[in-house]
Amino acid sequence: MCVCLLALASNLNKLVIIPTYNESENIAGIIDAVMKVSPDFHILVIDDGSPDGTPNLVRESMHRHGTDKIHLVERVGKLGLGTAYIHGFKWAIERQYEFICEMDADFSHDPADLDRLVAACHSGADVAVGSRYVKGGSIENWPLDRHIYSRGGSLYTRLITFMPVKDATAGFVCYKRRVLETINLDAIRFVGYAFQIEMKYAAWKLGFTIVEIPIVFRDRTRGTSKMNKGIIKEGVIGVLKIQYHSWFKDYSNKMRTAAE
């Protein structure tokens, strides 16, 4: 059954959104790896003004793989992970992509798992999360403090919000288009860890089905991590704000587009 679903999913309208800032050591390789998984995937790279030449390497990949499959949006300055994904989601909706995936450029997420996420959405899920914290999932090469921040953050999120997602901060996700069309993307407030949490929370509160697919998450071997204390602080405070608005601010209606 799984093989059949993967084969069927390979023929669907799929986009992978990859935000970048100074990923010249990884971007060409990750694009090649996604194309190797399936030439049916399209890729949208959203670059926040990388001074290391990342956009030029994307353009070279566009020539190799085709400008119909590889796309580039260049923004001025570091505007944040969350705003990059929101821009990408709107771009994907306008072009009628059915399955929209988000992933990192640094090979922490294995491109080979993309088909599994899409297949999960095709078989009934609305959101498929590449999860480190369900049975079969794991993390490789992380220092102890990163384990504590990540696992502790996900546990903290579940305790505060009651959302039944074990890896709430995961950044390897596939959404059906109708989920992103339903969520009021302009109402998403956060840009780091909390962005990932709020997107899942909004989908869950709006009644969409979220499933977690076990993955092996590997720490980057090239380039520099974008993790910092500000992102962690946003995650801690953001969860409290999300739950506050859910209790007192008619969250579900605010998070639903006017069209819905």
KOLSE-382409 format. One record per residue (C-alpha): x, y, z. Coordinates in pm, whole numbers, padded with zeros to 5 digits, always signed. Each point is the difference from the previous one (the first is absolute). Example, Ala and Ser with C-alpha at 12.3 -4.5 7.8 and 13.67 -1.06 7.14 Angstrom:
<pts>
+01230-00450+00780+00137+00344-00066
</pts>
This chain:
<pts>
+00000+00000+00000+00279+00242+00095+00182-00063-00329-00319+00067-00196-00059+00327+00184+00356+00115-00063-00035-00079-00369-00330+00188-00021+00139+00296+00196+00289+00028-00246-00240+00126-00268-00155+00275+00209+00054+00377-00009+00269+00046+00269+00212+00291+00116+00290+00009+00247+00068+00338+00161+00357+00054+00122+00086+00326+00181+00368+00096-00010+00248+00237+00152+00369-00070-00067-00052-00358-00118+00252+00000-00286+00158-00320+00135-00331-00188-00012-00249+00146-00244+00115-00157-00329+00031-00338+00167-00344+00011+00163-00163+00102-00330+00172-00289-00180-00104-00240+00276-00367+00102-00019+00002-00035-00379+00156-00344+00039-00287-00110+00225-00250+00096-00266+00016+00236-00299-00369+00069+00067+00090+00218+00298+00034+00370-00063+00217+00213+00230-00042+00357+00117+00307+00151+00167-00068+00318+00199+00326+00177+00074+00035+00283+00248+00282+00193-00162+00278-00253+00056+00338+00171-00052+00176-00335-00061-00132-00054-00354-00285-00240+00081-00236+00156-00260+00260-00041-00277+00027-00371+00079-00378-00030-00015+00001+00162-00343+00260-00253-00115-00230-00277+00124-00287+00157-00192+00203-00036-00320+00081-00363+00078-00347-00114+00102-00223+00249-00182-00156+00331+00093-00338-00172+00001+00108-00214+00297+00239+00218+00202-00116+00345+00108+00171+00279+00193-00136+00291+00201+00260+00248+00126-00091+00221+00293+00197+00292+00143+00133-00066+00350-00066-00269+00258-00378+00008+00032-00035-00326+00190-00088-00363-00058-00371+00045+00062-00045+00284-00248+00194-00200-00260-00236-00293+00034-00309+00223-00003+00127+00156-00323+00061-00349-00139-00341-00128+00105-00175+00287-00178+00220-00055-00307-00096-00368-00002-00373+00067+00043+00001+00245-00292+00154-00270-00220-00237-00272+00118+00253-00242+00147-00190-00277+00176+00268-00107+00249+00235+00259+00150+00302-00116+00199+00242+00196+00214+00354-00113+00077+00344+00129+00097+00284+00049-00245+00267-00158+00220-00084-00373-00044-00138-00026+00354-00310-00125-00179+00054-00295-00233-00148+00078-00344-00081-00371-00036-00271+00050+00266-00191+00254-00212-00194-00273-00182-00106-00148+00335-00139+00333+00118-00190+00057-00325-00130-00358+00004-00132+00051+00354-00195+00306-00113-00127-00183-00306-00125-00286+00216-00211+00216+00231+00210+00240+00207-00034+00373-00048+00340+00074+00153+00291-00247+00016+00279+00082+00245+00346-00152-00029+00034-00087+00367+00305-00069+00213-00203-00097+00305-00232-00279-00111+00098-00368-00011+00266-00047-00268+00109+00364+00003+00338+00115+00131+00268+00270-00001+00364-00043-00094+00303+00214+00092-00172+00258+00218+00166+00137+00315-00183-00051+00328-00128+00359+00023-00174-00025-00339-00171-00323+00110-00123+00172+00316-00128+00310-00181-00180-00196-00271-00153-00284+00198-00076+00230+00291-00162+00249-00235-00227-00262-00151-00101-00135+00342-00061+00354+00126-00217+00072-00305-00215-00308+00058-00046+00083+00369-00108+00358-00074-00208-00047-00315-00117-00364+00028+00082-00037-00370+00054-00373-00074+00326+00047-00191+00320-00137+00152+00238+00200-00222-00168+00339+00000+00312+00193-00105+00073-00227-00299+00088+00184-00320-00045-00295-00240-00368+00010-00091-00240-00064-00288-00328+00192-00023-00293-00058-00228-00082+00317-00188-00345+00025+00157+00159+00031+00345+00206+00300-00106-00299+00147-00184-00210-00028+00316+00253+00143+00247+00016+00379+00007+00372+00017-00071+00010+00373+00071-00102-00073+00360+00304-00221+00069+00218+00215+00226+00324-00185+00066+00318-00055-00201+00214-00270+00174-00085-00311+00203-00333+00156+00091-00090+00031-00368+00020-00376-00041-00210-00049+00312-00264+00253-00101-00047-00144-00347-00066-00346+00143-00219+00141+00274-00209+00201-00245-00049-00306-00223-00101-00212+00301-00243+00263+00137-00161+00028-00341-00072-00373+00003+00266-00132-00236+00158-00341+00054+00369+00001+00092+00211-00316-00015+00362-00046+00102+00235-00201-00220+00322-00120+00168+00320+00144-00144+00368+00002+00087+00112+00360+00053+00372+00059-00057+00184+00310+00115+00154+00206-00278+00360-00074-00095+00049+00311-00214-00087+00362+00065-00115+00167+00320-00312-00069+00204-00253+00285+00016-00106-00097+00354+00038+00276+00259-00136+00106+00339-00251+00234-00161-00163-00286-00190-00021-00209+00316-00149+00290+00196-00258+00058-00273-00099-00366+00024-00048+00011+00378-00199+00323+00003-00174-00076-00329-00164-00317+00130-00152+00194+00288-00127+00268-00238-00146-00259-00236-00195-00165+00281-00111+00335+00143-00143+00106-00334-00163-00340-00037-00183+00039+00330-00096+00366-00014+00026+00135-00356-00225-00221-00214+00313-00160-00146-00165-00240-00246-00200+00272-00175+00303+00230-00013+00209-00277-00151-00254-00085-00268+00010+00187-00330-00298+00220-00088-00070-00230-00296-00065-00285+00243
</pts>
